[in-house]
Amino acid sequence: MRIKLTFCILAIVLSGVSACTQSPECFREDVFCVALVTDTRGLHDFGLNQDTWTGLQRSKAEGVVGEVAYIESVDARDYEKNITFFVNAGYDVIVTSGIGLHDATLRIADLHPDSVFIGMNQTDEDSLPNFISVTFPEDQMGFFAGALAARLTRTMIIGAVCETSGIASMWRYCEGFRAGAGYVDESVEVFVVYRDDGSREKLFLDEEWGFENAQGLIQDGADVIFAAGGETGAGALRAAAEAQVNAIGAERDQRTALTTLGDQSSSVVTSVLGRASSTVQELMRRIKNGNLTDAQMSPIGYVSLESIVLKSLIDEMNAILSGLISGEIKTGVLNEKP
């Protein structure tokens, strides 16, 4: 027990983590060990990190995984050290959560071909045999949000505030929003603004820009705001809350996140997000059975609309969601900006 405790303390000192669990005997062949390294949002982000961890916990409860552990990254400069920590500790699978860990995960995966790595919301351009990419259909998420916004608006003007269009996922989110609105009502006017001229240092972190641009859209008549792009998007949601106009979030349960931060007047109607938990559980079953699967696309879902909108609208939105998942409804959105 003393050895394990010392091991955990060393992890905190050397890897810059905010949380850790005691190290199991992961070098044993009969113990299937899986670890999670989060981005700097931490474990309780009401989104991808938290949902991924839930999937790992459920896998352990089902007996698929023997031991699970996590590190919450405090600084992006620690990503490689945090991933390497679990490689050196003998973990069979290391899951990294968030697009920000993409480069670090691929570098470590290339150096350690005997370990398996799963990148949540990370693409696999290099086709490494020991790296599994889990991505999300952002165009479908945005399409769903746009369709809902077009049904909620009374001014017939809606807007989207998004991180730079140079990031393919942001392009798919917000062009999907435009397409979804047009799908249900072509007469609705759609404004989409991207943070294309902002500094790279504030990528996903420019809350002020998000707030100001959402305010601008609201002043121009938009009464529903869609926001995507980390804290940049969160700024837009706060502007919508202050103006008491409806908002739709992405990437995590923004209604819960904003309330936790003290914004009790949040007007977030719903958030569209991927079903990371179930995807992770399925991957754990496959990997344990010796199937090193190909890249996976996680299906989409949304935070409950019950008690907020009419049942007839919920039924319509569920039908659109089913059509997107089955492929009956196509978004027509390109993978990235032309």
JOPE-V663543 format. One record per helix or strand of 2 or more residues. SS is the DSSP state (h for helix, s for strand). FROM is the first residue (numbers start at 1). TO is the last residue. If there is no record, write none. Layout:
ss->SS from->FROM to->TO
ss->SS from->FROM to->TO
This chain:
ss->h from->2 to->15
ss->s from->33 to->38
ss->h from->48 to->61
ss->s from->67 to->73
ss->h from->76 to->88
ss->s from->93 to->97
ss->h from->99 to->111
ss->s from->116 to->120
ss->s from->131 to->136
ss->h from->138 to->152
ss->s from->157 to->162
ss->h from->168 to->184
ss->s from->189 to->194
ss->h from->200 to->202
ss->h from->207 to->219
ss->s from->224 to->228
ss->h from->230 to->243
ss->s from->246 to->250
ss->h from->254 to->260
ss->s from->268 to->274
ss->h from->276 to->288
ss->s from->296 to->298
ss->s from->300 to->302
ss->h from->311 to->326
